Amino acid sequence: MDLKTIITQPHKTGISPDNLLKGQLLWMLLLRVILYTLLLGISAFLQSDQLEIILPPYYWLLSFIFSVYLSTIGSAFFLLTSKKELHHFAFLQNQFDIFLVTLLIYFTGSSYSAFSPLYFFPIIAGGLILPRKGGLVAAASASLQYGLVLGLEQIKIIPAFLNQYDFFKEQNLLSSINHFAVLGLTFFLAAILSAIFARRLLKTEAALSDTVRSFDSLSLLYKQIFDDIATGIITIDDSNQITSANNAIGRITGYSPTVLRGQALFQVFPTLDMDNKGSRLTADLLRHDGIEIRVGYSCAKLQLPVDSELHEHENPQCQNCRVLTIQDISEVERLEQQMRQAEKLAAIGRISAGIAHDFRNPLTAISGSAEILSNEFSLHDSPEQRTNRALINIILRESNRLTHTISDFLKFAKPETTEREWFSLKKCLDEVLQVTQADPLWPASCTFQIKIDPRHSLWADQHQIFTVLNHLIQNALPFCPQGAELIKIEAEELNLSENQGEIILRVSDNGTGIEEENREKIFEPFFTRRVDGTGLGLAIVKQIVMAHHGTIEAERSELGGALFTVHLPLP
């Protein structure tokens, strides 16, 4: 910390009163050296021109200057090394300065000395450095010492070299009293004025310090808000260069605010459209780590203060600065999608209730009547009866399909209560395969590859897991090549911790696979790639898995088709 900072900027650096006083004393010591050096040097130069200036011999002047330098160096060293109370030291330095002036006046003509005004230097310095009583004490000390000099002059105790001047031969007492009165009064007047000035300076300094502290606190508050707000904020200049960015930008985009400063906005975020005036702007933004996120953003002109004293072409302020706010709305859009999904499910529930009420009874009647007709037609083996049986079988098949569709609606709209129990996963799968392969429409060319340890048990609803396996198998078959269908089912058990495990179930096929953009959509209700599908099978599977606190994801399998991986936790 330099001396200039200590003296002129205490409010900016938070300097303590002792450090402030130390700086003032250092300035006083410096001015002492400069003052005596210049005054005595100029006086010696003018004396060489034979002007009436009383000066002692040169050896005395050199000794005096040397004493001033030596005492100043010692005082400065003490100031810089001492940690004691400095007010007493300041008082002693002030008295020492008065003594130096008295000594100089005594050896340069006493009442005839040209250096009498030097008393004002320690008096004013005392009033500024020690505001309460420093100036008055200095004035009193200067008056007493000057009076002592005048008294010595009256009783003829003067330096010997002064006897060569004629005006010392006759001394006038009244003249000496007049000198003492005039200078004494001016000493005290200077002390009072310096005290008043010092008090006002202290009040002004205190008020300025309070204002600066308030301003610093407000600036810190604004900076804290700017850095801690969850919304990302970027400011850009006329040339679309980023001038500032807060911490939220780093969390949203992955770019450090310090890295962003100085870069072109559209080079870092090319998908942002600054010309769009819409109320809600959205864009897909590529993070620094390569992950694409959905952001909402808005742009507004940044109104900066303009210096009216500068001409328009000389004004350094930005004329078209803008502030850009960015928020990651990926989660918001996900929640909105969930809300739309919930609304869709509510609509499905209302529709499915009506379907169950209006269609189930007529379908039961239709299928029952068709079975009676099929039995009657089977008693006769004529070509006409065989045609009738084929038509009746179509009615039965389509009636069963409608019944299954209604059941899927009901399962999805009104999920069954989960009743957990321990059961063998392998036995559950065997039952699913038995029912599946018993279907007359199931192709005999379909091959299953099973890799499940019979010891693997699940803590789940056996009926619902049956539904999950059945839907995954039924969903895989239509996409497998005809005549070479292959479905692979495997499971493994993992221990996640000492008290927690999970079963990982994988169902894959050798079909056409799932496009990457559809891997999330296939679990949405009514989304299907099958001509005869309802789009509810995989939605029901995900619903059951989530009810068991598990997860399911789709990807490409090693067989070339789809791979569904189900994670089911174990207690």
N, C-alpha and C positions, 0 to 999 in steps of 0.2 A: 504494500500500500504506500503510495508516494505522498509527499507533503502536500501537494496541491489538492489531492483527493481528501486528505484529512481536513483541510481548511475550508474548501469551497463546496464540498459535496457530502457533508455529514449525514444529511437526510437520505441520501441514496445508498449509503453503505452501512447504515445502522451503527455508527461509531459511538462509543461510550463517551461521557463527559470528560473522563481522564484523558482519553486519546485526543479529544478535541483541544483540551488545554495544552497537551503536549505539543500539538501542531502549532498552536498560537505562540508558545514559548520558543519553538524552533524558528519561527518567522521573526520573532523579536530579536533573537540572537543574531540572525542573519542581517537584519536591518541595522543592528548595532555596529557590526563590522563595516558594512557599506557606508553608513553615515559618518563614522569617525575617519575612515580612510579618505572619503571624498572631501570632507570639510578641511581636514588638516592638509591634505595634498593641495587643494585649491588655494588655501591660505598661504602655504609655503611658496606656491608659484607666484601669487600676487605680491608677497613680500619681496620677492626677488626683483620686482618692478619698482621698489622703493616707495610703496604705499604705506600709509599710517595704519598698519595692522600689528598688534602686539603679539609676538610669538616667543616662546621660550627657546633656548638653544636646541639645535637639532638632535643632540644626544638625548635630551629630555623627551622630545617628540617621538623619537624612535623607541625609547623605553616605554612611553605611554601606549603607543600603537602595539608594541609587542605584548604588553600586559593585557590589552583589550583582546588581542587574538588568542593569547594563552588561556585567559579566563573563559572566553567564549567556547573554545574547543573543549575545555574541561566540563563546562556546563552542558554542552550538547551531548558529550559522552555519558554524563550522568543521566540525562533525560532518556536517552535511548536504551540504557541498561537497567535503570531503576524501576521498580514496581511499587514504590511507596507513594504516599499521598503527595500530590504535586502542588497543592495550594500554598504550603509553606515555602517550598522552593521558588514558586512564582513571586511570592512576596519578597524573598531575599534578593532575587534577581532584579526586581524593580527598585529596591533600595540601593543595590549595587550600581545600577545605571544612574541613579541620582547622585551617588558619591562620585562616579566618574565625571559627570557634568560639573559638579562642584570643584573637583580637582582641576579640571581643564580651565574653568573660569578663574580659579585662584592663581594659576600660573600664566594666564593670558591677560591680566590687567584688572582683576576683581571687578569693580564697578565700571571700569572702562573696557571690559572684555566684550568682544563681538559674539561670544558664544552663549550669552545668557538665555536666548530663546531655546537652547537645547533642553532646558528643563521641561518644556512642553512634551518632549518625546516620552520620557518615563511616566509623566502625569497622565497623558492620554492612554498610553499603553496600560497603566495600572487600572484606569477606568474601564477599559475594554476587557482585559484579562480577568480582573477581579471586580465585577460590576458593583457589588454592594458598597464596599468601603475602599477599594483599591485606589481609586482616583483621589479621594479626599486625604487618605493617609499619605499618598505620594505628594500631594500639594503641600500638606503640612510639613513633611520632611524636607521638601525643596525650599520652602520658605525659611525654615530654621537654619538649613545649611547655607543658604544665600545670606541670611542675616549674620551668620558666623563669619562668612567671608568679608562682609562689609565692616563688621566689628574689628576684625584683624587689620583691615585697611586703615581704620581710624586710629588704632594704637600703633601704627607703623610696623606691623609685623607682616612684611611682604617679601617675596623672593628678591634676592639681591640684584638680579639683572634688571628689575623694574625701576631701580633708582636712577637709571640713565634717562628716563622720560621725565620731562619738566613738570607735567601735570600731576605727578605724585608728590610734589614738594608741599603743596598746600591742599589740605583735605577739608571739605565743607561737610559738617555733620548733617545740616538740613538736606543737602543734595543726596547724601547716603540714605537718609530716612525716606526721601521721596522715591529713590530707586526701590527701596525695600517695599514701600506701600504699594506702588504701582505694580511691580512684579508679583507681590504676594496676592493682591486681589485678582490679577489675571490668572495666577496659578489655580486659585480656588474656583474661579469662573470656568476655566478649562476643565477642571475636575468634575464640576457639576454637569457641564454639557456632555462630557464623555460618559458620565454615569447614565444620564438620560438617554443618550444615544445607544449605550450598551443595553439598557433595559428594553428599549424598543426593538433593538436588534434581536434580543433573546426571544421576545414575544413573537416577532415576525418569524424567527427561525422555528419556534415551537409550532406556530400555526402552519408554516410551510411543511414541517415534518409530519404533522397530523394529516394535512391534505395529501401529501405524498404517500403516507401509509394507507390512507383510505383509497387512494387511486391504485396503489399496488395491490391492496386486498381485492378491490373490484376487478382489476386486471387478472389477478389470480383466479377469482371466481369465474370470470368469463372463460379463461383458458381451461379451467377444470371442467366447466360445462361443455366446452368445445371438444375436449379430449374424452370425456366420459359418456357423452350422449350416445345412445344406441344407434342413432341415424348417422350414416356416413356423410361427411361434408367435404366438398372439394371446391376451391376457388380457382378460377381461371382468368387470365388476362385477355387483352385484345386479340392476341395471336393464338388463343386456345392453349396456352402453356399453363400447366398446373402450378399455382403459386403456393398453395397450402392444402393440407389434408389432415383430418383428425384420426385418432386411433381406431375409430369404428370402421373406417375405410380399410385399415389393415386386417381387421377381423372378417370383413365381408369379402374383400377381393383377394386377400393373401399378399398384397403388395405393401411393403413398409412405407409409411408416410414420407420418410426422408428420401426413399428411392423415387417416389412419384414426383416430388418437387422438381420443376424444371423440364419435365417431359411433356410431350404433346398429348393432349387428352385422347384424340382419336387414334393415336398409335397404340395406346395402352388399352383403351376401351372402344374399339371401332363400331360396336353395335349400338352405341348411344346416339340418338337422333336429337340434336339440340334445336332443330328448327321446328319440331313438332310442338304445337301449342295445346295439345290435349290435356285434360284435367288429370288423367291417370296414365302415365307413360310406363310401359313395361318393355323389358328386353331380356334376351338370354345373354348373360355375361360370362366370359371365360376367366376363371380365377387364375392366379399365378401358378397354382399346382395342377392346372389342366382340367379341373372340375368345372362343369358348366352349371350355373345357377340362374334362377329367375329373379330379376330385381325390378323394383318399382323406383322411378326417379322423377325429379322435377327440377326445373331450372328457372332462375330469376336473376334480374339484373342487380348487381351489387353497387349500392349507392355509397361512394366514398366521398369524404370532404374534399372540396376543391379550393385551392389557394387563389383568392381573387386578385392578389397582387401580381400574379404571373399572367402573362399573356397566354392565350389559348394554345398557341404552338409551343410555348415554353413550359406548359403545365406538365409535370412528371406524373400526375395521377392518371390512373387507368380510366379511359373514357367509356369502355364497354366491358368492364369486368363483370363476371357472372358467378353466382354461387350455385352449386349442384348438390342436391341431396339424394342419397341412394339408400335403399333399404332392401334387404334380402327377403323376398316375399315367397320363397319356395315353400316355407312352412304354412304361410297364410293360404296359398293356393291349394296346398294339400288339405288343409282344414275345410276350405270351401268345397273342394271335391268330396270330402267326407260328408259334408252337410248335404250336398246334392245327392250323394249316394244314400244318405239316410232318408231324404225325401222320396227318392225312388223306391227304397225298400218299403216305406210306409204306403206308397201307392200300390206296390205289389201285394202287400198284406190285404189291402181293401179289395183289390181285384181277385186275389186268390180265394178270399172268403166267398165272394160272389160266384166264382167258378165252381168251387167245391159244392156250394148249395144248389146251383142251377144245372150243373153238368153231371154230377156224380150219380144221382138217382136215374136220370135218363140213360146214362151209359151202362149202368147195371142192368136196366131193363133190356137194353139193346143186346148186350153181350149174353144175357141169360136166354133171350128168345133165339139168338143166333145159335147157341149151343144146342137147344132143343131141335131146331131145324137141321143142324148138322147131324145129330143122332138119327133123325128120321130118314135123311137122305142116305145115310150110311147103310140102311137096310136094303137098299136097291143098288145094283151095280151097272145101271144103264149109262150110256154116254151123257144123257141129259142130266141124270142125278150127279154124275161126277162133276159136271160144269157147275151145278148148283152148290155142291160141296166146296168147290174152289172159291166161289163167290162168298159163301158163308165164312170161309177161313179168312178172306180179306177183311170182312166185317169184324171178325173176332180180333184179328191182328191190330187193326187200326183203333178198335175200341180199347184194347190193352195199352196201345201207345198213348192214347189220350188220357187214360187213367194214370199212367206213369208220369206224364207231363203235369197233370194236376197235382200228383203227389210231390213232384219236385217243387212246384210253386209253394205248396204248403210247408215243405221242409225248409225252404229258404226264407219264406216270410215269417213263419212261426217255428223257430228252431226248437228241437226237443230238449228237455232238461238233461244235462249230462249226469249220468250215474256211473261213477268210476268203480272199477274193480280190477283185480289182477287177473290177467288171462294170457294165454300163449299166443304170440303174434303169428307163429307158424300155423297153428291150428285154425286161427281166424282166416288166414290167407287160403288154406286148403278148402275151407267152406265157401269162400268167394269163388275160387276156381271151379269147385264142383257145381255151383249154381250157374256160373257163366258158361261152362262147357256143356251144361244140360240144355242150353238154348238151342233149338233146331237151326237157327240162323248163324250160330257161331261156326266159323270155318275150321274144318279138321286140320288144315295146313298150319294153323297157328301154333308156334312153339313157345314154351315158357322156360326161362332159365331162372331157377330159384336158388338164392344163396342166403338163407336165413338159418341161424342157429336155433334149434328147437328149444333151447334153454332161455331164449330171449322172451321176457314177459313185459307187458305194458300195464301201466296203471291208468286206465282210461275207460270210456264207455264202449263196450265191445260192439254194440249195434252200430254206433256212429263210425267207429274205425272200419267196420265192415262196409259201410256206405262209402267211406273215403277210398278204400282199396278198389271197390267195384267201379266207382266213377273214374278213377285213374286208368284202370284197365280198359273200360269201355271207351274212354276218350282216346286211348292210344291206337286201338284196332283200326278205325276208319282211315288212318293216315299211313298204315303199313302197306307195303306192296302186296297185291293179291297173290296168294299161292306161296309166299315166302315171309309170312308174318312172324316177327320175333319180338317178344316182350321179356325184358329182364327185370327181375325184382330181387333186391338185396337189402339187407339191414345190418347195422352194427351198433354196438353199445359203447358209449364214451363216458368216462368219469370226469366231469367238469371240476369237481372239488370233492372234499372228503364226504360231504353229505348230499351231493347233487350229481345226477347223471342225466343222460338223454339217449333216446333211440333215434338213429338216423335211418330213415327209410327212403330208398331210391327206386323209382319206377321209370324205366327207359324203354325206347322202342327204336326200330330201324326205319321209321317213316320219314316224312319230309321235313320234320323239325318245325320250330317256331321262329318266325322272324324276330329280330332283336327289338324292333319297335313295338311288337305285340306281346312281349313277355310279361308286362304288367297288366295289359288290357284283358288278357284271357281270363283273369280272375274277376272281372267285372260282370255283373248280371246282364244277360241278353247279348253278350259279345260271343259270337261263334263263327267258326270257319267251316262248319258242316251244314250241308243243305237241309238235313232233317233234324238239326240240333236246336235246342231251346236256349242255349247260352247260360244254363243254370248249373250244370254239373260241376265245373271247376269252382264256381262261386260258392256252391254248397260245401265243397271240399275245404276251401279256405276258411269258410265260416266255422266249420267243425274244428279245424286245426287251431284256429285262434281261440275257440272256446276251451281248448285243452292247453292254452298258453304256449302254443308252439308256433312255428313259422313254416312257410312253404315258398319255394322259389323254382322258377323254370329256367332251363338253359339247354344247350345242345349236348347230346350224349355222344359217347364214343362210338355208338352204333350208327350214328348219322342222323338220328331223329331227335325227339324231345326227351329231356330228362327232368323229372320232377323230384325234388329233394324235400322231404318232410322231417322237421326236427320236433320231436315230442319229448318233453321233460319227464324225468323220473324222480319221485320223491327220495 
